[in-house]
Amino acid sequence: MTTERLRHLLTLDGLGGDRLDALLDTAEALHPNALGGTALRHVLAGRTVCNLFFENSTRTRSSFQLAAQRLGADVLNFDISASSVKKGESALDTLRTLEAMGIDAFVVRHAENGAVAALAAGAKPTTSLLNAGDGRSAHPTQGLLDMLTIRQRKGRDFSGLSVLVVGDVLHSRVARSDLHALRQLGCRDIRVCGPASLLPGSNITAGCTVGQNLDAMVEGADVVMMLRLQRERMEEGLVPSLDQYFREYGLTPARLARAKPDAIVMHPGPMNRGVEIADAVADGPQSVILDQVANGVAVRMAVLKHLLGG
């Protein structure tokens, strides 16, 4: 197992199964303190974390803030709408300005592919960057919390699992990070399903079974991961209508019954109920969607600890 300290977390691609397991092990150990308490406030005491979000977010931004606070770090939630970015300041100049004030780590969300890696390349050697989602490239902490959720319900051995990812995979940074993680954790049966217009090239789905018939693809699955349909795809003509999408790719109780009886249902949120998932499934006994949200705090605590905790 590698012992070299992580400086940044930009992607799960190439991180390696050992490193992924180490992060997940840390998240499991921190989980009892993730949703409250002050027992771990000493871990990052004196450190400062900045949430630098160029895109809106509810779950990721809030859970990163709580994760840093649970570990005792000071947190700056930077308001882009009221900043000099609106006057034309570049993202890198903004980061360097905040670096000069003593920020140790930046949690960055950005609309452009590769934007967080570009900022990391221009940061000081002592600064850490965490990718909270960039364009359609990657969302590594979402991938980690998804893996933690699967591990909690299905165990550490991913090799015998059948995992199905459904929806707009082409534009999904969550799907990319999940696929990276599943491959490195040894999952042998990864399925990708969606309309042809929303399926990516073989470079992204390498090693996966790809198809367009959800009824067939969900058969015998252990894990069903639904993705948000980005409604602008309908305006672009990639989806004929929301009703038709739900008929063909919405997860209903009848479709879920084709999966294994103990299959779990996941969704990164925000959900479009009645578009990619039925209410009865989203709120049903096989749904672990709120577990994913809760696990986000533990996972982000683990990442901050690995990057900043020594």
N, C-alpha and C positions, 0 to 999 in steps of 0.2 A: 504494500500500500504506500502511495506517495505521502510524504510528510511535508513537502514544500508548501509554505504558506501561500494561500491565494492573495493576490493583490486586488484584482477586479473580479466581478462576475458579470460577464457580457453575454455569454451563451452557454448552453449545456453541451453543445457540439464539441466532441473531442475531450470532454472533461474526464471521462473514464469511469467505469463502474465502481472502482474503489473509492474515488473521490465522491461520487454521488452517494454511495452507501454511507460514507463518513458524514456527509451533510445531513442525510436522513437520520442517522443514528443520533447526531447532536440534536436535531429537531425533536426526536422522540424523547430524549432526556430532558429537554427544556419544556416539553408540552405541559407538564403539570403547573408550570408557572406562567404559561403564555397568556392566560385569560384573566390574570389578576395577581395581586400581591406585590411585595417589595423585596422578596428574598434575593433577587439577582441584580439589584440596583448598583451593586459594586462593580459588575463586570465591565461596563463601559463608562463608569464615572469619569467625568472630565473630558470625554470625547464629544464631538459635535457632528451631527448628521443633518444634511440638508436635503429635503424633498424638492427636487427641481423638476417640476412637471410642466412640459410644454403642451400636454394634452390632458383633458379632463379624466378623472378617475375617482371612484368611490372606494372599492375594496382594496386595491393595491396601495394607494396613498395612505388610507386610514390604518391599514395593518402594518405598514412600514413605520408609521409614526408610533403606534402602540408598541411594536417590537423594540424600537430604539429606547423608548421610555421605560419599558419593562427591564431593560438592561442598564438603565441609569444614564443614558446619553442625553445631552441637550439636543433638541430638535428645532430646526428652522424650516417652516413651511413657506417656501418662496412663492410669492404671488406674481406670476408672469404678467398677468393683465395690468398690474400696477407698477411694472418695472421698466427699466430702460430698454428692454427688448422691444417695447412698443415704439421706442425712439430710433430703432435701427441697430442697437447693440447686438453683436453676434453672440451665439450661445457660448462659444469659447471664452469671449471676453467677460461674459456674465459669470462663468465658472471661475475664471482667474480672479475676478474681483472678490468673489465670495471666499475663494481659497485664501486670499490675503487677510481675511478676517478670522482665520483659524478653523475653517471647516476641515474635518478629517475624512468624511465620506459623503458622496453625492448619490442620491437615488434619483435616476433620470428616466423620464418617459418622454419620447419624442416621436413625431409623426414620420420622420424620414428613416429609411433603412440605413443602418450603419452609423447613425448619428451618435450613439453612446460610445461606440468604439473610437470614433474620431475625437470625442471629448477626452476619452481616456488617454489617447496618444498625446494630447496636449497638456495633460495635467501634471502637477508636480510628482516626483517619485514617491512622496509620502502620502499622496491622496489616493483613496480607493473610490471606484465607481461601480455602481450596481445598476444593471439594466432592468428597468421596470416596464419594458416594452418599447421597441423601436420599430416603427413602420410595420411591415409584415415579417421582419427578420426573426425576432426572438423575444421570449418572455420567460427567462430562466427560472425565476422564483415561482411562477405559476406552474411550470413543469415540475418543479420539486414538490410543491404542495399537492399536486395531482398524484405523484408517485407515493408520497407519504399516505395519502388517503387510500390508495390501492393496497399498499403494504399493510395498513391497519386492518383491512377487511380480508385480504387474501394471502397474507404472509410475505416473507422476504424473498421467496423464490418466484421470480417472474417467468421462468422458463416454460412452465406448463399453462400459462394463461392465454386466453384469447381476448384481445382487446380491440374494440371497434371504435373508430373515430368517424363521426358523421357530420357532414355539412359543408360549409365554405372553407375547405382546407386551403384553397389557393391563396386566400388573403389573410389567413390566420397565423399570427405569430405564436399563439398558444399551441396550435397543432404542431408547428415545427419543433418547439421545445419539448412537447410530449413525445413526439416521434424520436427525437434525439435521445431522450432519457430511456424510453422503452427499449430501444435497440441496445444501448450500453448496459442496461440491467438484465439483458439476456432474454427478453420476450421474443418468442419464436413465431407467434401467430398474431401479427398486427394487421388489422384490416382497415381500409380507408374507403369510405362510401360518400357519394354525393353526385349531384348532376355534373355532366361532363364539363359544363362551363365553369364549374367551381372546383375542379380537380387540378392539382399541380402536376408538373412534369415528373418524370421518373427519378430525377436527381433528388427530389424531396421524399418520394415514396419508395426509395430503394429498399428491397427486402419485404415490402408490404404486399398484401393482396388487395387490389384496387377493383372496385365495382360500382355500379349505379343502381342496383336493385337492393334496397334496404331490407326487404322481407327475407331475401336470401342471405344477405351479409350478416344479419343479426342472429342467425341460427346458431345456437350453442355458445354464444359469447359470454364471457365472465364479467366483462366491463364494457359499458356502452358510454362513450364520451361524446356528448352532443356539443356542437359549436353554434355560437350565435350567428344567425343570418344577418349580415350587414345590409340594411334595407336599401342602401344606395345601389346595391347590385341589381335590384329590380329596376331601378331607374336607368341603369346602364344596359338593360336588356338581357342580363345574364340569368335572370329568373323570370318566367312568364307572369306569375302572380303569387301572392303570399298563400292564397288558398290552395293553389296547385302544389306549391312547395310542401305545405303541410300534409297534403294527401300522399305525396310520394316520399317525403323525407322527415315528416314529423314523427316523433316517438310517442306512440299511443300505448295503452295497456295491452291491446291485442298484439302489437308488434313486439313489445317487451316480453310477452309470453313465449316468444320463439327463442329467446335467450335462455341461459341456464336458470333454474329456479332461484338460485342465490346470486344472480347477477346484480351488480350495482350500477346505478345511473349517475353520471357526472355531467356538470356543466360549469364553465368558467364564469358565467354571468357577464353582463346582465342578460337575463332570459327574455326572449320574446315568446310568451305563453301563447299557445295556439298557432305558432309558426314553426318552431323547431321542437317543441315539447308540449305535451298535453298537461293540463293542471293535475290530473289524477296521477301522472307519472312524476311530475316535479315535486309534488307533495306526498307521494306515496312511500311505502315502507322500504322500497329498494333505492330510494334517492339518498345520496350522500352529499348533496350540493351544499348544505349548510356545514357539513363536516369539512368540506374543502375550504370554506371561508374561515372557519376556526383554525384549521391547520396553517393557513396563510401567516398567522402571527408567529407560530412556533418556527416555521421554516425561515421566515425573515429574521427572527432572532438568531437562528443558527448561522445564517449567512453573515450577519453583522458580527457575530462572535468570531467566526472563522477569519473574517477580514480584519477586524479591529481589536479582537480580544487577546491576541498574543498566544 
